[in-house]
Amino acid sequence: MRKNHKNLFIHLKSVEPPLGLFDKIILAVKKEQGLRQTKNLAFTFLFFLVVSLITTPFSWAMLVSQIESSGIYYLLSVAVSDFGVFLVFWQDFSLAILESLPIASIIAFAVSFGISLFTLRLFLHRKRILLGYLAHSFTLKNNY
């Protein structure tokens, strides 16, 4: 057995990594992070879009039924049919209409409809990114 351990591995050459390997690794990591962020964004869009599209018809039906039961149609028909009386008592008519408005239903419909429009707009704005992610994930599934 040799006593000089320094000379034991001197004849082996050190292996150098190929040029640009570090840059390729960094680019691959950044690409994977971008795909992960796009995936999270796509699922968030999908969640909010589905929730808002499900709640919008229900909130619309609730709004219509509460408007019908509140008597606003009667007040508006009296205001239109006898416009002279409406002009004399316009403050009372306005106050009666404001008091009978179903505010909770209006807010629920406006929020659900607003969220659905907002998510559709954001989806169309980010369509290229999201469709690129879907195409990338589809090709990965078909390759394996």
LOBASE-842626 format. One record per residue: residue number from 0; z, x, y of N, C-alpha, C in turn. Coordinates in nm, 3 decimals, always signed. Atoms other than C-alpha are relative to their C-alpha. Example, Ala and Ser with C-alpha at 12.3 -4.5 7.8 and 13.67 -1.06 7.14 Angstrom:
BEGIN
+-----+---------+---------+---------+---------+---------+----------+---------+---------+---------+
:   n :    n_up :  n_east : n_north :   ca_up : ca_east : ca_north :    c_up :  c_east : c_north :
+-----+---------+---------+---------+---------+---------+----------+---------+---------+---------+
:   0 :  +0.000 :  +0.089 :  -0.119 :  +0.780 :  +1.230 :   -0.450 :  +0.000 :  +0.090 :  +0.120 :
:   1 :  -0.006 :  -0.082 :  -0.119 :  +0.714 :  +1.367 :   -0.106 :  +0.073 :  -0.077 :  +0.109 :
+-----+---------+---------+---------+---------+---------+----------+---------+---------+---------+
This chain:
BEGIN
+-----+---------+---------+---------+---------+---------+----------+---------+---------+---------+
:   n :    n_up :  n_east : n_north :   ca_up : ca_east : ca_north :    c_up :  c_east : c_north :
+-----+---------+---------+---------+---------+---------+----------+---------+---------+---------+
:   0 :  +0.000 :  +0.083 :  -0.117 :  +0.000 :  +0.000 :   +0.000 :  +0.000 :  +0.088 :  +0.124 :
:   1 :  +0.012 :  -0.079 :  -0.121 :  -0.087 :  +0.123 :   +0.346 :  +0.122 :  -0.018 :  +0.090 :
:   2 :  -0.113 :  +0.005 :  -0.091 :  +0.183 :  +0.205 :   +0.592 :  -0.047 :  -0.030 :  +0.143 :
:   3 :  +0.052 :  +0.021 :  -0.134 :  -0.040 :  +0.184 :   +0.899 :  -0.068 :  -0.137 :  +0.006 :
:   4 :  +0.053 :  +0.138 :  -0.005 :  -0.090 :  -0.189 :   +0.961 :  -0.101 :  -0.021 :  +0.112 :
:   5 :  +0.096 :  +0.014 :  -0.110 :  -0.289 :  -0.138 :   +1.281 :  -0.142 :  +0.023 :  -0.049 :
:   6 :  +0.133 :  -0.034 :  +0.047 :  -0.582 :  +0.007 :   +1.096 :  -0.048 :  -0.091 :  -0.113 :
:   7 :  +0.035 :  +0.086 :  +0.113 :  -0.581 :  -0.259 :   +0.828 :  -0.118 :  -0.094 :  +0.033 :
:   8 :  +0.105 :  +0.097 :  -0.037 :  -0.803 :  -0.511 :   +1.018 :  -0.094 :  +0.055 :  +0.105 :
:   9 :  +0.083 :  -0.059 :  -0.104 :  -0.986 :  -0.272 :   +1.245 :  -0.149 :  -0.012 :  -0.031 :
:  10 :  +0.142 :  +0.007 :  +0.036 :  -1.314 :  -0.297 :   +1.055 :  -0.058 :  -0.142 :  +0.015 :
:  11 :  +0.049 :  +0.137 :  -0.019 :  -1.336 :  -0.679 :   +1.108 :  -0.035 :  -0.022 :  +0.147 :
:  12 :  +0.041 :  +0.031 :  -0.137 :  -1.524 :  -0.797 :   +1.416 :  +0.056 :  -0.137 :  +0.038 :
:  13 :  -0.052 :  +0.128 :  -0.045 :  -1.375 :  -1.077 :   +1.624 :  -0.118 :  -0.096 :  +0.022 :
:  14 :  +0.104 :  +0.101 :  -0.012 :  -1.574 :  -1.399 :   +1.624 :  +0.010 :  -0.061 :  +0.140 :
:  15 :  +0.005 :  +0.057 :  -0.134 :  -1.679 :  -1.516 :   +1.970 :  -0.063 :  -0.139 :  -0.009 :
:  16 :  +0.061 :  +0.133 :  +0.000 :  -1.746 :  -1.885 :   +2.033 :  -0.132 :  +0.003 :  +0.075 :
:  17 :  +0.129 :  +0.003 :  -0.069 :  -2.095 :  -1.978 :   +2.146 :  +0.019 :  -0.028 :  +0.150 :
:  18 :  -0.006 :  +0.021 :  -0.144 :  -2.164 :  -1.981 :   +2.518 :  -0.016 :  -0.150 :  +0.031 :
:  19 :  +0.008 :  +0.139 :  -0.041 :  -2.107 :  -2.319 :   +2.683 :  +0.075 :  -0.097 :  -0.089 :
:  20 :  -0.074 :  +0.088 :  +0.090 :  -1.886 :  -2.455 :   +2.405 :  +0.110 :  -0.076 :  +0.075 :
:  21 :  -0.108 :  +0.064 :  -0.076 :  -1.599 :  -2.527 :   +2.643 :  -0.054 :  -0.113 :  +0.086 :
:  22 :  +0.061 :  +0.104 :  -0.083 :  -1.828 :  -2.721 :   +2.879 :  -0.043 :  -0.120 :  -0.084 :
:  23 :  +0.041 :  +0.110 :  +0.088 :  -1.965 :  -2.924 :   +2.589 :  +0.121 :  -0.082 :  -0.046 :
:  24 :  -0.121 :  +0.071 :  +0.042 :  -1.613 :  -3.010 :   +2.473 :  +0.054 :  -0.086 :  +0.113 :
:  25 :  -0.049 :  +0.074 :  -0.116 :  -1.507 :  -3.116 :   +2.823 :  -0.089 :  -0.122 :  +0.027 :
:  26 :  +0.092 :  +0.112 :  -0.020 :  -1.819 :  -3.333 :   +2.861 :  +0.019 :  -0.108 :  -0.106 :
:  27 :  -0.021 :  +0.098 :  +0.107 :  -1.759 :  -3.498 :   +2.523 :  +0.132 :  -0.076 :  +0.021 :
:  28 :  -0.128 :  +0.066 :  -0.027 :  -1.395 :  -3.572 :   +2.616 :  -0.014 :  -0.099 :  +0.115 :
:  29 :  +0.020 :  +0.090 :  -0.114 :  -1.497 :  -3.720 :   +2.952 :  -0.084 :  -0.121 :  -0.039 :
:  30 :  +0.083 :  +0.111 :  +0.044 :  -1.765 :  -3.932 :   +2.785 :  +0.082 :  -0.098 :  -0.083 :
:  31 :  -0.086 :  +0.086 :  +0.083 :  -1.512 :  -4.064 :   +2.533 :  +0.100 :  -0.076 :  +0.086 :
:  32 :  -0.091 :  +0.069 :  -0.091 :  -1.266 :  -4.144 :   +2.813 :  -0.073 :  -0.110 :  +0.077 :
:  33 :  +0.080 :  +0.102 :  -0.068 :  -1.540 :  -4.330 :   +3.000 :  -0.029 :  -0.118 :  -0.090 :
:  34 :  +0.025 :  +0.109 :  +0.094 :  -1.626 :  -4.531 :   +2.690 :  +0.127 :  -0.082 :  -0.025 :
:  35 :  -0.127 :  +0.071 :  +0.021 :  -1.259 :  -4.617 :   +2.638 :  +0.033 :  -0.088 :  +0.121 :
:  36 :  -0.024 :  +0.079 :  -0.120 :  -1.225 :  -4.732 :   +3.000 :  -0.095 :  -0.119 :  +0.008 :
:  37 :  +0.097 :  +0.108 :  +0.000 :  -1.541 :  -4.938 :   +2.971 :  +0.036 :  -0.106 :  -0.103 :
:  38 :  -0.042 :  +0.094 :  +0.103 :  -1.412 :  -5.096 :   +2.651 :  +0.116 :  -0.086 :  +0.051 :
:  39 :  -0.111 :  +0.075 :  -0.056 :  -1.087 :  -5.194 :   +2.821 :  -0.047 :  -0.097 :  +0.108 :
:  40 :  +0.055 :  +0.086 :  -0.105 :  -1.281 :  -5.332 :   +3.117 :  -0.076 :  -0.117 :  -0.059 :
:  41 :  +0.076 :  +0.107 :  +0.064 :  -1.510 :  -5.532 :   +2.890 :  +0.092 :  -0.105 :  -0.061 :
:  42 :  -0.092 :  +0.097 :  +0.060 :  -1.221 :  -5.691 :   +2.701 :  +0.079 :  -0.076 :  +0.106 :
:  43 :  -0.068 :  +0.069 :  -0.109 :  -1.041 :  -5.771 :   +3.027 :  -0.091 :  -0.106 :  +0.061 :
:  44 :  +0.096 :  +0.097 :  -0.050 :  -1.355 :  -5.939 :   +3.164 :  -0.013 :  -0.117 :  -0.097 :
:  45 :  +0.018 :  +0.105 :  +0.100 :  -1.402 :  -6.129 :   +2.842 :  +0.120 :  -0.092 :  -0.006 :
:  46 :  -0.122 :  +0.081 :  +0.005 :  -1.040 :  -6.246 :   +2.835 :  +0.008 :  -0.095 :  +0.119 :
:  47 :  -0.009 :  +0.084 :  -0.119 :  -1.039 :  -6.371 :   +3.195 :  -0.113 :  -0.102 :  +0.006 :
:  48 :  +0.112 :  +0.094 :  -0.002 :  -1.382 :  -6.529 :   +3.159 :  +0.023 :  -0.115 :  -0.097 :
:  49 :  -0.024 :  +0.105 :  +0.100 :  -1.289 :  -6.719 :   +2.842 :  +0.112 :  -0.092 :  +0.047 :
:  50 :  -0.113 :  +0.082 :  -0.046 :  -0.956 :  -6.836 :   +2.985 :  -0.042 :  -0.090 :  +0.115 :
:  51 :  +0.040 :  +0.081 :  -0.116 :  -1.110 :  -6.950 :   +3.312 :  -0.104 :  -0.105 :  -0.038 :
:  52 :  +0.100 :  +0.099 :  +0.041 :  -1.406 :  -7.121 :   +3.143 :  +0.062 :  -0.112 :  -0.084 :
:  53 :  -0.068 :  +0.104 :  +0.077 :  -1.168 :  -7.308 :   +2.912 :  +0.082 :  -0.089 :  +0.093 :
:  54 :  -0.087 :  +0.080 :  -0.086 :  -0.932 :  -7.418 :   +3.190 :  -0.074 :  -0.075 :  +0.110 :
:  55 :  +0.071 :  +0.066 :  -0.110 :  -1.195 :  -7.515 :   +3.449 :  -0.035 :  -0.146 :  -0.031 :
:  56 :  +0.027 :  +0.143 :  +0.024 :  -1.314 :  -7.839 :   +3.277 :  +0.127 :  -0.086 :  -0.006 :
:  57 :  -0.125 :  +0.076 :  +0.006 :  -0.955 :  -7.946 :   +3.210 :  +0.058 :  -0.022 :  +0.139 :
:  58 :  -0.052 :  +0.016 :  -0.136 :  -0.849 :  -7.882 :   +3.568 :  -0.089 :  -0.093 :  +0.082 :
:  59 :  +0.090 :  +0.094 :  -0.068 :  -1.160 :  -8.068 :   +3.693 :  +0.031 :  -0.144 :  -0.042 :
:  60 :  -0.033 :  +0.135 :  +0.047 :  -1.077 :  -8.369 :   +3.477 :  +0.133 :  -0.048 :  +0.057 :
:  61 :  -0.130 :  +0.035 :  -0.058 :  -0.717 :  -8.362 :   +3.598 :  -0.015 :  -0.031 :  +0.149 :
:  62 :  +0.022 :  +0.025 :  -0.142 :  -0.835 :  -8.342 :   +3.961 :  -0.067 :  -0.135 :  +0.024 :
:  63 :  +0.071 :  +0.126 :  -0.017 :  -1.074 :  -8.633 :   +3.924 :  +0.092 :  -0.119 :  -0.031 :
:  64 :  -0.089 :  +0.112 :  +0.035 :  -0.817 :  -8.854 :   +3.751 :  +0.110 :  -0.019 :  +0.104 :
:  65 :  -0.103 :  +0.015 :  -0.102 :  -0.552 :  -8.781 :   +4.015 :  -0.057 :  -0.050 :  +0.133 :
:  66 :  +0.064 :  +0.054 :  -0.122 :  -0.796 :  -8.847 :   +4.300 :  -0.024 :  -0.150 :  -0.017 :
:  67 :  +0.024 :  +0.142 :  +0.024 :  -0.889 :  -9.181 :   +4.140 :  +0.130 :  -0.081 :  +0.006 :
:  68 :  -0.126 :  +0.074 :  +0.001 :  -0.525 :  -9.279 :   +4.094 :  +0.076 :  +0.008 :  +0.132 :
:  69 :  -0.073 :  -0.016 :  -0.125 :  -0.415 :  -9.165 :   +4.442 :  -0.039 :  -0.102 :  +0.106 :
:  70 :  +0.042 :  +0.099 :  -0.098 :  -0.613 :  -9.428 :   +4.635 :  -0.079 :  +0.056 :  +0.116 :
:  71 :  +0.080 :  -0.060 :  -0.107 :  -0.815 :  -9.189 :   +4.847 :  -0.133 :  -0.072 :  +0.015 :
:  72 :  +0.127 :  +0.073 :  -0.006 :  -1.132 :  -9.379 :   +4.758 :  +0.015 :  -0.126 :  +0.086 :
:  73 :  -0.023 :  +0.121 :  -0.079 :  -0.982 :  -9.695 :   +4.908 :  +0.009 :  +0.034 :  +0.148 :
:  74 :  -0.013 :  -0.040 :  -0.140 :  -0.886 :  -9.518 :   +5.231 :  -0.134 :  +0.043 :  +0.059 :
:  75 :  +0.131 :  -0.044 :  -0.048 :  -1.228 :  -9.357 :   +5.262 :  -0.099 :  -0.116 :  +0.013 :
:  76 :  +0.091 :  +0.115 :  -0.009 :  -1.412 :  -9.682 :   +5.192 :  +0.033 :  -0.088 :  +0.120 :
:  77 :  -0.039 :  +0.076 :  -0.119 :  -1.211 :  -9.862 :   +5.462 :  -0.044 :  +0.073 :  +0.126 :
:  78 :  +0.040 :  -0.078 :  -0.116 :  -1.281 :  -9.577 :   +5.705 :  -0.151 :  -0.008 :  +0.023 :
:  79 :  +0.145 :  +0.006 :  -0.013 :  -1.655 :  -9.593 :   +5.634 :  -0.047 :  -0.141 :  +0.033 :
:  80 :  +0.046 :  +0.138 :  -0.021 :  -1.688 :  -9.972 :   +5.625 :  +0.035 :  -0.053 :  +0.139 :
:  81 :  -0.040 :  +0.046 :  -0.133 :  -1.499 : -10.036 :   +5.950 :  +0.030 :  +0.122 :  +0.086 :
:  82 :  -0.014 :  -0.126 :  -0.072 :  -1.561 :  -9.728 :   +6.159 :  +0.074 :  -0.017 :  +0.132 :
:  83 :  -0.072 :  +0.025 :  -0.126 :  -1.424 :  -9.886 :   +6.478 :  +0.151 :  +0.005 :  -0.021 :
:  84 :  -0.143 :  -0.004 :  +0.031 :  -1.083 :  -9.939 :   +6.318 :  +0.041 :  +0.143 :  -0.035 :
:  85 :  -0.030 :  -0.139 :  +0.035 :  -1.099 :  -9.587 :   +6.179 :  +0.017 :  +0.085 :  +0.126 :
:  86 :  -0.011 :  -0.078 :  -0.123 :  -1.158 :  -9.443 :   +6.529 :  +0.129 :  -0.031 :  +0.076 :
:  87 :  -0.124 :  +0.036 :  -0.067 :  -0.860 :  -9.635 :   +6.665 :  +0.121 :  +0.061 :  -0.071 :
:  88 :  -0.114 :  -0.047 :  +0.080 :  -0.628 :  -9.535 :   +6.380 :  -0.032 :  +0.128 :  -0.079 :
:  89 :  +0.044 :  -0.117 :  +0.074 :  -0.783 :  -9.202 :   +6.282 :  +0.116 :  +0.092 :  -0.037 :
:  90 :  -0.113 :  -0.086 :  +0.033 :  -0.452 :  -9.017 :   +6.297 :  +0.077 :  -0.054 :  -0.121 :
:  91 :  -0.071 :  +0.061 :  +0.114 :  -0.287 :  -9.264 :   +6.059 :  -0.082 :  +0.013 :  -0.129 :
:  92 :  +0.087 :  -0.016 :  +0.117 :  -0.588 :  -9.255 :   +5.824 :  +0.006 :  +0.144 :  -0.051 :
:  93 :  -0.001 :  -0.142 :  +0.040 :  -0.590 :  -8.875 :   +5.825 :  +0.131 :  +0.036 :  -0.067 :
:  94 :  -0.131 :  -0.030 :  +0.059 :  -0.218 :  -8.858 :   +5.756 :  +0.014 :  -0.065 :  -0.137 :
:  95 :  -0.007 :  +0.068 :  +0.131 :  -0.247 :  -9.114 :   +5.473 :  -0.084 :  +0.073 :  -0.105 :
:  96 :  +0.086 :  -0.074 :  +0.095 :  -0.533 :  -8.919 :   +5.314 :  +0.066 :  +0.132 :  -0.038 :
:  97 :  -0.067 :  -0.128 :  +0.029 :  -0.344 :  -8.589 :   +5.345 :  +0.122 :  -0.019 :  -0.089 :
:  98 :  -0.118 :  +0.026 :  +0.083 :  -0.031 :  -8.744 :   +5.193 :  -0.036 :  -0.033 :  -0.143 :
:  99 :  +0.036 :  +0.041 :  +0.136 :  -0.219 :  -8.878 :   +4.894 :  -0.087 :  +0.101 :  -0.074 :
: 100 :  +0.080 :  -0.102 :  +0.069 :  -0.414 :  -8.561 :   +4.813 :  +0.080 :  +0.062 :  -0.114 :
: 101 :  -0.068 :  -0.068 :  +0.112 :  -0.330 :  -8.414 :   +4.471 :  -0.011 :  +0.153 :  +0.015 :
: 102 :  +0.006 :  -0.142 :  -0.036 :  -0.255 :  -8.062 :   +4.595 :  +0.007 :  +0.089 :  -0.124 :
: 103 :  -0.014 :  -0.083 :  +0.119 :  -0.146 :  -7.923 :   +4.257 :  -0.130 :  +0.005 :  -0.080 :
: 104 :  +0.127 :  +0.004 :  +0.074 :  -0.470 :  -8.034 :   +4.092 :  -0.109 :  +0.077 :  +0.074 :
: 105 :  +0.099 :  -0.074 :  -0.079 :  -0.679 :  -7.895 :   +4.376 :  +0.022 :  +0.150 :  -0.015 :
: 106 :  -0.031 :  -0.144 :  +0.014 :  -0.501 :  -7.559 :   +4.352 :  -0.036 :  +0.048 :  -0.141 :
: 107 :  +0.030 :  -0.041 :  +0.138 :  -0.533 :  -7.549 :   +3.970 :  -0.151 :  +0.012 :  -0.021 :
: 108 :  +0.146 :  -0.007 :  +0.014 :  -0.906 :  -7.626 :   +3.986 :  -0.057 :  +0.117 :  +0.079 :
: 109 :  +0.052 :  -0.109 :  -0.083 :  -0.966 :  -7.380 :   +4.270 :  +0.029 :  +0.136 :  -0.063 :
: 110 :  -0.035 :  -0.129 :  +0.061 :  -0.784 :  -7.098 :   +4.089 :  -0.085 :  +0.024 :  -0.125 :
: 111 :  +0.078 :  -0.021 :  +0.123 :  -0.958 :  -7.151 :   +3.753 :  -0.148 :  +0.019 :  +0.031 :
: 112 :  +0.140 :  -0.015 :  -0.037 :  -1.299 :  -7.193 :   +3.915 :  -0.022 :  +0.133 :  +0.072 :
: 113 :  +0.011 :  -0.127 :  -0.071 :  -1.238 :  -6.893 :   +4.143 :  +0.004 :  +0.119 :  -0.096 :
: 114 :  -0.007 :  -0.110 :  +0.098 :  -1.139 :  -6.670 :   +3.850 :  -0.129 :  +0.008 :  -0.081 :
: 115 :  +0.125 :  -0.005 :  +0.077 :  -1.448 :  -6.772 :   +3.654 :  -0.115 :  +0.055 :  +0.084 :
: 116 :  +0.104 :  -0.056 :  -0.086 :  -1.676 :  -6.700 :   +3.950 :  +0.021 :  +0.149 :  +0.026 :
: 117 :  -0.031 :  -0.141 :  -0.025 :  -1.499 :  -6.372 :   +4.021 :  -0.034 :  +0.087 :  -0.121 :
: 118 :  +0.030 :  -0.080 :  +0.119 :  -1.528 :  -6.250 :   +3.662 :  -0.150 :  +0.004 :  -0.027 :
: 119 :  +0.146 :  -0.002 :  +0.017 :  -1.893 :  -6.353 :   +3.641 :  -0.065 :  +0.096 :  +0.100 :
: 120 :  +0.055 :  -0.089 :  -0.101 :  -1.965 :  -6.169 :   +3.966 :  +0.029 :  +0.146 :  -0.037 :
: 121 :  -0.032 :  -0.136 :  +0.039 :  -1.783 :  -5.858 :   +3.847 :  -0.079 :  +0.043 :  -0.123 :
: 122 :  +0.078 :  -0.033 :  +0.118 :  -1.959 :  -5.875 :   +3.511 :  -0.144 :  +0.032 :  +0.038 :
: 123 :  +0.137 :  -0.027 :  -0.042 :  -2.298 :  -5.896 :   +3.679 :  -0.009 :  +0.128 :  +0.082 :
: 124 :  -0.001 :  -0.124 :  -0.077 :  -2.200 :  -5.613 :   +3.912 :  +0.011 :  +0.122 :  -0.092 :
: 125 :  -0.021 :  -0.111 :  +0.095 :  -2.089 :  -5.391 :   +3.622 :  -0.081 :  -0.018 :  -0.128 :
: 126 :  +0.078 :  +0.034 :  +0.119 :  -2.350 :  -5.524 :   +3.381 :  -0.058 :  +0.123 :  -0.068 :
: 127 :  +0.063 :  -0.119 :  +0.058 :  -2.522 :  -5.190 :   +3.332 :  +0.103 :  +0.082 :  -0.079 :
: 128 :  -0.103 :  -0.078 :  +0.069 :  -2.197 :  -5.016 :   +3.237 :  +0.043 :  -0.070 :  -0.128 :
: 129 :  -0.048 :  +0.075 :  +0.116 :  -2.081 :  -5.292 :   +3.003 :  -0.106 :  -0.010 :  -0.109 :
: 130 :  +0.107 :  +0.009 :  +0.099 :  -2.418 :  -5.335 :   +2.835 :  -0.026 :  +0.136 :  -0.063 :
: 131 :  +0.012 :  -0.134 :  +0.056 :  -2.440 :  -4.958 :   +2.793 :  +0.106 :  +0.027 :  -0.105 :
: 132 :  -0.107 :  -0.018 :  +0.099 :  -2.104 :  -4.960 :   +2.615 :  -0.030 :  -0.081 :  -0.125 :
: 133 :  +0.030 :  +0.083 :  +0.117 :  -2.208 :  -5.249 :   +2.391 :  -0.114 :  +0.059 :  -0.082 :
: 134 :  +0.111 :  -0.063 :  +0.072 :  -2.535 :  -5.075 :   +2.303 :  +0.047 :  +0.126 :  -0.072 :
: 135 :  -0.053 :  -0.122 :  +0.062 :  -2.348 :  -4.751 :   +2.232 :  +0.085 :  -0.034 :  -0.122 :
: 136 :  -0.085 :  +0.037 :  +0.115 :  -2.092 :  -4.923 :   +2.008 :  -0.084 :  -0.061 :  -0.112 :
: 137 :  +0.088 :  +0.058 :  +0.102 :  -2.371 :  -5.113 :   +1.829 :  -0.072 :  +0.110 :  -0.078 :
: 138 :  +0.070 :  -0.109 :  +0.070 :  -2.559 :  -4.790 :   +1.752 :  +0.097 :  +0.080 :  -0.086 :
: 139 :  -0.098 :  -0.070 :  +0.084 :  -2.238 :  -4.628 :   +1.627 :  +0.027 :  -0.076 :  -0.128 :
: 140 :  -0.026 :  +0.080 :  +0.119 :  -2.177 :  -4.916 :   +1.386 :  -0.116 :  +0.006 :  -0.098 :
: 141 :  +0.116 :  -0.004 :  +0.088 :  -2.531 :  -4.902 :   +1.253 :  -0.021 :  +0.139 :  -0.060 :
: 142 :  +0.017 :  -0.135 :  +0.053 :  -2.520 :  -4.524 :   +1.204 :  +0.093 :  +0.027 :  -0.117 :
: 143 :  -0.098 :  -0.027 :  +0.107 :  -2.215 :  -4.539 :   +0.974 :  -0.010 :  -0.097 :  -0.110 :
+-----+---------+---------+---------+---------+---------+----------+---------+---------+---------+
